[in-house]
Amino acid sequence: MIMIACNGEVDLSKSIKKEKVRTYFKGFNAKDYNLIKPLFKDSISITEGVEAKFNTASFYEHFKWDSVFNTQYTIKNLSVTDSVIIASIEARSERYAFLENNPLRCDWSFYFKDSVIYNITIGDCPSANWSKWEQKKDSLVAWTAANYPELDNFINDLSEQGAQKYVQAINLYKKDKSQK
C-alpha cells in the first residue's frame, strides 16, 4: 500500500521499507553489492558518532571493507517510528571476535526519501564493551607497529586492502600470543 502524504510525497508502506532494510543486510551477508546498490540513489550517509557520506563508488569500498571480516548480520527486531525503520541488529565478525565484542548488538535507524534509503544512523549498542574494544585495538595496533611495520596504519585504512591487513595483523597477533 502506498500512501500520499499531505506534502505530495509518496510514503512507502511500512512493509516495503522493512523489506528494503532486510535486503540491505541480506546483501552484506551474501557479499552481493548488487542487492544493496538499488536501495539508495547516488549517495548515502552513515552516522556512527560522526557522519560519513558516500557516493556509489565509495560505498562499494565500504562494502568491500566490511566483507573482508566476514560480517554476518541478524535482524532481531524491526519497528517503525515516525516513518523511520529501526532495526535491532546482532552482528558477528572476525574483527568483533578479536575485539571481544562478538556478537555486537546495535540499533540501526534507516531514513527514507523518494523510496530509497538516504541515511543510516547506528545508535545504541547495549552489548558493547567499548573499554575492552579499545584495549584490544590499541594492543593490536602497538604490537603490529613494533613487529610488522609493513602492516602499520591498517586501522585507518578503510579500503579492502586495509581490511585485509587488519585480518592479517589479527592472525599474526593471535599466533604470536598462542606461542607464548
HELIX and SHEET records of a PDB file:
HELIX    1   1 LYS A   14  ALA A   30  1                                  17    
HELIX    2   2 TYR A   33  ILE A   36  1                                   4    
HELIX    3   3 LYS A   37  LEU A   39  5                                   3    
HELIX    4   4 THR A   56  VAL A   68  1                                  13    
HELIX    5   5 GLU A   94  PHE A   98  1                                   5    
HELIX    6   6 TRP A  130  ASN A  147  1                                  18    
HELIX    7   7 PRO A  149  LEU A  151  5                                   3    
HELIX    8   8 PHE A  154  ASN A  156  5                                   3    
HELIX    9   9 GLU A  160  SER A  178  1                                  19    
SHEET    1   A 2 MET A   3  ILE A   4  0                                        
SHEET    2   A 2 VAL A  10  ASP A  11 -1                                        
SHEET    1   B 6 GLU A  51  ASN A  55  0                                        
SHEET    2   B 6 SER A  43  THR A  47 -1                                        
SHEET    3   B 6 VAL A 116  ILE A 122  1                                        
SHEET    4   B 6 LEU A 104  LYS A 113 -1                                        
SHEET    5   B 6 VAL A  84  ARG A  92 -1                                        
SHEET    6   B 6 GLN A  72  THR A  81 -1                                        
END                                                                             
